[in-house]
Amino acid sequence: MYPAELVAPMSKDLTDFGFSSLTSSDEVTELMNKEEGTFLLVINSVCGCAAANARPGAKISLTNEKRPEKCYTVFAGVDKDATEKAREFLLPYPPSSPAIALFKEGKLVHFLERHHIEGRSAEIIAQNLMMAYDHFCE
């Protein structure tokens, strides 16, 4: 677990942009059981690729005309139960942080693992997500 004062600005980077933070396994389960519409889920992390690539890429992607109806985040290494529960819905992919997942009607339809994020610019990540939005979002 990371100290709260360390991760607070990293969490705020997304929550100040309109992402809702999921901090318990119950919140994740409730979200996943809705099975309606589209939403983006960012598995946040303290690593440099989350700061330089994943979080900015996710935010830039939301400038697209088509985009998910809602955006959520769990913080790996902080919200342990919420992250573990979210990862159950990301199977068969192994645990990865950071990671970005797009869900439609309760099903995982697009997923960026750490190895898709690390070493790629925020703009490339955003373009990847925008293409997924164009395909899956209304």
C-alpha positions as a printed NumPy array, in Angstrom:
array([[  0.   ,   0.   ,   0.   ],
       [  1.202,   3.483,  -0.835],
       [  0.91 ,   6.493,   1.48 ],
       [ -2.245,   8.543,   0.849],
       [ -0.297,  11.79 ,   0.441],
       [  1.77 ,  10.196,  -2.329],
       [ -1.136,   8.921,  -4.412],
       [ -3.655,  11.718,  -3.844],
       [ -2.434,  13.855,  -6.763],
       [ -2.303,  10.773,  -9.013],
       [ -5.904,   9.924,  -8.158],
       [ -7.021,  13.525,  -8.59 ],
       [ -5.478,  13.567, -12.055],
       [ -8.419,  11.407, -13.166],
       [-11.139,  12.249, -10.638],
       [-10.746,  15.988, -11.279],
       [-11.317,  15.15 , -14.95 ],
       [-14.634,  13.417, -14.207],
       [-13.604,   9.824, -13.526],
       [-15.397,   8.218, -10.59 ],
       [-13.125,   6.422,  -8.159],
       [-14.124,   2.889,  -7.17 ],
       [-12.626,   2.018,  -3.799],
       [-14.396,  -1.197,  -2.795],
       [-15.133,  -4.559,  -4.36 ],
       [-18.853,  -3.903,  -3.828],
       [-18.689,  -0.722,  -5.947],
       [-16.95 ,  -2.626,  -8.745],
       [-19.452,  -5.486,  -8.588],
       [-22.39 ,  -3.069,  -8.69 ],
       [-20.93 ,  -1.327, -11.745],
       [-20.194,  -4.548, -13.603],
       [-23.64 ,  -5.982, -12.907],
       [-25.427,  -3.046, -14.567],
       [-24.712,  -4.443, -18.034],
       [-25.89 ,  -1.357, -19.867],
       [-24.142,   1.293, -21.903],
       [-20.426,   1.898, -22.245],
       [-17.8  ,   2.823, -19.692],
       [-14.06 ,   3.201, -19.469],
       [-12.12 ,   1.751, -16.547],
       [ -8.56 ,   2.895, -15.842],
       [ -6.424,   0.779, -13.538],
       [ -4.304,   3.606, -12.162],
       [ -0.754,   3.181, -10.906],
       [  2.109,   5.126,  -9.334],
       [  4.503,   4.219, -12.158],
       [  5.899,   6.675, -14.665],
       [  4.02 ,   5.179, -17.608],
       [  0.733,   5.846, -15.812],
       [  1.713,   9.478, -15.279],
       [  3.198,  10.121, -18.712],
       [  1.101,   7.866, -20.903],
       [ -1.974,   6.145, -19.444],
       [ -3.7  ,   8.961, -17.558],
       [ -3.022,  11.64 , -20.192],
       [ -3.963,   9.225, -22.991],
       [ -7.248,   8.337, -21.325],
       [ -8.083,  12.019, -20.821],
       [ -7.158,  13.011, -24.383],
       [ -9.251,  10.136, -25.751],
       [-12.37 ,  11.653, -24.23 ],
       [-12.186,  14.572, -26.662],
       [-13.424,  12.153, -29.334],
       [-16.935,  12.723, -30.694],
       [-17.917,   9.187, -29.694],
       [-16.853,   8.254, -26.173],
       [-17.917,   6.093, -23.247],
       [-20.934,   7.219, -21.268],
       [-19.056,   7.008, -17.96 ],
       [-15.467,   6.773, -16.747],
       [-14.166,   5.   , -13.655],
       [-10.848,   4.282, -12.03 ],
       [ -9.382,   1.922,  -9.457],
       [ -5.925,   2.466,  -8.028],
       [ -3.62 ,  -0.565,  -7.968],
       [ -1.606,  -0.715,  -4.767],
       [ -4.126,   1.53 ,  -3.001],
       [ -7.667,   0.231,  -3.507],
       [ -6.642,  -3.409,  -3.177],
       [-10.107,  -5.004,  -2.961],
       [-11.547,  -2.858,  -5.752],
       [ -8.573,  -3.583,  -8.011],
       [ -8.736,  -7.326,  -7.378],
       [-12.461,  -7.364,  -8.126],
       [-11.986,  -5.289, -11.309],
       [ -9.311,  -7.706, -12.5  ],
       [-11.811, -10.574, -12.268],
       [-13.768,  -8.836, -15.032],
       [-10.6  ,  -8.417, -17.12 ],
       [ -9.906, -12.141, -17.432],
       [ -8.325, -13.835, -19.312],
       [ -5.821, -10.976, -19.204],
       [ -3.271, -11.174, -16.397],
       [ -3.085,  -8.396, -13.784],
       [ -1.642,  -5.266, -15.326],
       [ -1.207,  -1.744, -14.086],
       [ -1.646,   0.657, -15.533],
       [ -4.323,  -0.679, -17.826],
       [ -7.34 ,   0.747, -19.639],
       [-10.505,  -1.213, -20.368],
       [-13.607,  -0.374, -22.375],
       [-16.83 ,  -2.17 , -21.493],
       [-20.081,  -2.296, -23.441],
       [-23.256,  -3.872, -22.07 ],
       [-21.221,  -5.379, -19.235],
       [-18.673,  -7.038, -21.541],
       [-15.003,  -6.203, -21.98 ],
       [-14.635,  -5.078, -25.607],
       [-11.214,  -3.367, -25.694],
       [ -8.21 ,  -3.606, -23.388],
       [ -4.827,  -1.936, -23.182],
       [ -2.365,  -3.759, -20.949],
       [  0.771,  -2.197, -19.506],
       [  2.845,  -3.448, -22.434],
       [  0.503,  -1.531, -24.793],
       [  1.002,   1.629, -22.703],
       [  4.645,   1.571, -21.683],
       [  6.859,   3.317, -24.22 ],
       [  3.95 ,   4.757, -26.213],
       [  2.944,   8.387, -26.178],
       [ -0.291,   9.614, -24.638],
       [ -1.399,  10.607, -28.131],
       [ -0.933,   7.075, -29.505],
       [ -2.849,   5.634, -26.545],
       [ -5.604,   8.198, -27.085],
       [ -5.82 ,   7.334, -30.8  ],
       [ -6.084,   3.64 , -29.97 ],
       [ -8.921,   4.332, -27.533],
       [-10.672,   6.697, -29.959],
       [-10.756,   3.967, -32.6  ],
       [-12.366,   1.658, -30.041],
       [-14.89 ,   4.367, -29.123],
       [-15.762,   4.874, -32.794],
       [-16.5  ,   1.159, -33.045],
       [-18.238,   0.492, -29.719],
       [-19.699,   3.79 , -28.458],
       [-22.781,   5.623, -29.659]])
